[in-house]
Amino acid sequence: MKSKKEFPKKDYQELKENLEKITDTRDRILLKTIYAGCARVGEVSRNRYHNTWQSFGFEKLKISPGLLLLNLKTEKTHLDRRVPLSRIDNPNQVYFKKNEAWLTEDLINFYSIDKKFVWNISTRRTQQIFGKYFPEHKSHVHLLRHWRATHLRQGAATGVPLPMDIIKKIGGWTSTKVPEQLYEHSIIEDYIDVDF
């Protein structure tokens, strides 16, 4: 039987503070984009193994008064996926009720300045940037994806825990098997004081 992977945990508020204090705008936006999109690094930056890479930039955003929508192409299956982020507190929305303006407005402001801007940066360079600001995690930029999925599952990012089928769609998984194995523990740990 395959053992369950253990990922270093990062509290939502702590991660927000870590990302907000990055003074280099491009580095901050790159890491925020990966986190917000629950993205694999190659979905935002250039993957050296695939020549099918699609640049990520302003044209991949849909902006409305209450919502920011990231349009990503799933790196493994090349399927399109859309990741919604709330810009304001909206009690009429079922899930994204909590204000994530710290993510959305920063992304909108950056990508709106130069609408032709795209990330032309390698995955290796993206890993180095992550390691610069999170040295305790070295170059494991994929942790941003895991932290986002965990925060969504716990409800830390949305105000209410998201069901696994929604997390599956946001993260671009083809089945709920992988996210259930990785993130189901996070919802249980919120209710009891026992580490698994």
Secondary structure, 3 states (H helix, E strand, C coil): CCCCCCCCCCCHHHHHHHHHCCCCHHHHHHHHHHHHCCCCHHHHCECCCCCCCCCCEHHHEEECCCEEEEEEECCCCCCEEEEEEECCCCCCCCCCCCCCHHHHHHHHHHHHHCCCCECCCEHHHHHHHHHHHCHHHCCCCCHHHHHHHHHHHHCCCCCCCCCHHHHHHHHCCCCCHHHHHHHHHHHHHCCCCCCC
